[in-house]
Amino acid sequence: MALSAAHLPTICLFLISLQIHAFVASARRARDAHEPFRLKRRNLLNNGLGLTPQMGWNSWNHFYCKINEDLIRQTADAMVYTGLSAVGYQYINLDDCWAELNRDSQGNLVPKASTFPSGIKALADYVHSKGLKLGIYSDAGGQEDPATWAPAIGNSWRTTGDIRDNPDMLEVGNGGMTLEEYRSHFSIWALMKAPLLIGCDLRSMSNETLGLLNNKEVIAINQDKLGVQGKKVKQYGDLEIWAGPLRRGRVAVVLWNRGASQSSITAKWEDIGLNLTAVVDVRDVWMHQTTSSVSGELSATVGSHACKIARDAHEPFHLKRRGLLTNGLGLTPQMGWNSWNHFYCGINEDLIRQTADAMVHTGLSEVGYKFINLDDCWAEQQRDSQGNLVPKNSTFPSGIKALADYVHSKGLKLGIYSDAGGQEDPATWAPAIGNSWRTTNDITDSWSSIITLADQNDKWAAYARPDPDMLEVGNGGMTLEEYRSHFSIWVLMKAPLLIGCDLRSMNNETLKLLSNKEVIAINQDKLGVQGKKVKTDNDLELWAGPLSGGRVAVVLWNRSSFKSSITAKLNDIGLKSDAVVDVRNVWEHTTRSSVRRKLTATVDSHACKMYVVIPQ
């Protein structure tokens, strides 16, 4: 089932999505036999499943029959810690060879005792605990052409032989092609609305493979809610144009060079269903660049064995404010302290009282930190006879009321841990009962955890009430600049600022970082719009979010291992390209006046620059 360059023609690809910018006449609708693509949407069973193409991983392409329960568990772990689950990959699929050859006496399939000794239920429980879904292989038999009969019983079906013939799972990362050939493979599968089922070993894939598979702009084309499959619309020998419509009048376009030498390919508007006089913006979704006001046609020189991909120009962030319950609580992100990150279960009432004292005498309470939160392990294992939680007598002998009274006497508030249970994705259901919710896995005091959780949380920006977990600032596992990046991104994302170190013994650098009033003001801004990632160039990232008064908060974040220059163009952050702005560096407390067009800074490895941009 391996895919090679001989089976997938070597190409250089330019996948573009076009958004209509201005019209001389209305964009025409395709309406005759010469239409480039019919608006045939994905008809689905009325069961709520498969609303967009499935995304996940399948065992066959890389492992064939060499699978076992340990491998599947490790793959589920890798799906989470690589961040792939955060961009939409949710399925862990067992392909063939998981079952014994013979069924049991009731005719049921039976997992192989030698490779799945714990059984499928235990494996499914583990996968589900990671927020993922388990898929399992079976076969519909020998009936051909499922597209002609499967719509009555399913939402997706194979249309080809194994992948050496045409669409099947992804071969990206398995080593048989170059990076650019894999980029082309992934781009065409995305355009065709094929399921994006990774087929490599997630545990050992390269950074290049990961960077290809987690491109959010490319994935968005595949997952577009219009649900119309892209197709080939024009061909000149080995030079092809593929296209498909997206929501809001946009079009995804691929210029595909299936030949062996560099060539120029042109897509005319009539080829892709646009009015001949349309003026459009063109978004390159691999390079994350936009070309404005393109008219008539799109041309590109497409090299052998390479590709480029693009999508529409769009707003860098939507003005989605923090919708709140009408209870007067959580009007801005919570600020305070939580016991877990530093103390885990090693808490008692004396520690909590001392922490409340430290919150006051360090001055942190004056800049907004008000909550003293007990995390897990404060309660006995067993409830009382009325079903109430009971504080541990060994560590909280005075009881919670006495502790709360002490904390309140300091002008602070006491928070206490409980759990909503196992229901996942609280952003989809919690707005009816709360003002803030967790959006990520647990945090650890490490650089890899910070960048993973930042990306996981970015997925939920539209819900605008995130909690990517508490702060690790001051716990010793990262450098000062890494902690500054951590704090800056949490601030921009409007995350709760819940300190997780020991307030009683933190150093002056930690205190200075946590008490920066200008940075905190961004987090507590009354507009309440979550900042998000708006542009990325490998590990050099631009994050931004609107503030009250027409201002914009900007973070230039260098996630790479080398000092690098990062530029934010004003139109990248939602301002007019010809605007004149003042730029306030909120860490250095300096201002640059009358800045035009762009903001550029040299940023150290694992560091950031944070600004408030103020239009004049």
Salt bridges, closest charged atoms under 4 A:
GLU35 OE2 - ARG38 NE 3.66
GLU69 OE2 - ARG73 NH1 3.51
ASP70 OD1 - ARG73 NH1 3.88
ASP77 OD1 - LYS130 NZ 3.31
ASP125 OD2 - LYS121 NZ 2.84
ASP162 OD1 - ARG158 NH2 3.36
ASP168 OD1 - ARG158 NH1 3.16
GLU180 OE1 - ARG183 NE 2.90
GLU181 OE2 - HIS305 ND1 2.92
ASP201 OD1 - ARG203 NE 2.96
GLU217 OE1 - ARG283 NE 2.92
GLU217 OE2 - HIS288 ND1 2.43
ASP224 OD1 - ARG247 NE 3.44
ASP224 OD1 - ARG250 NH2 3.05
GLU240 OE2 - LYS232 NZ 3.19
GLU240 OE1 - ARG258 NH1 3.14
ASP271 OD1 - LYS234 NZ 3.55
ASP281 OD2 - HIS21 ND1 3.63
ASP312 OD1 - ARG250 NH1 2.54
ASP312 OD1 - ARG311 NH1 3.33
GLU315 OE1 - HIS318 ND1 3.64
GLU349 OE2 - ARG353 NH1 3.51
ASP350 OD1 - ARG353 NH1 3.83
ASP357 OD1 - LYS410 NZ 3.32
ASP405 OD2 - LYS401 NZ 2.94
ASP442 OD1 - ARG438 NH2 2.96
ASP455 OD1 - LYS533 NZ 2.88
ASP455 OD2 - ARG559 NH2 2.83
ASP458 OD2 - LYS216 NZ 3.06
ASP469 OD1 - ARG438 NH1 3.39
GLU481 OE1 - ARG484 NE 3.13
GLU482 OE2 - HIS606 ND1 2.60
ASP502 OD1 - ARG504 NE 2.93
GLU518 OE1 - ARG584 NE 2.85
GLU518 OE2 - HIS589 ND1 2.40
ASP525 OD1 - ARG551 NH2 3.02
GLU541 OE2 - LYS533 NZ 3.10
GLU541 OE1 - ARG559 NH1 2.87
ASP572 OD1 - LYS535 NZ 3.50
GLU588 OE2 - LYS609 NZ 3.22
ASP604 OD1 - LYS563 NZ 3.64
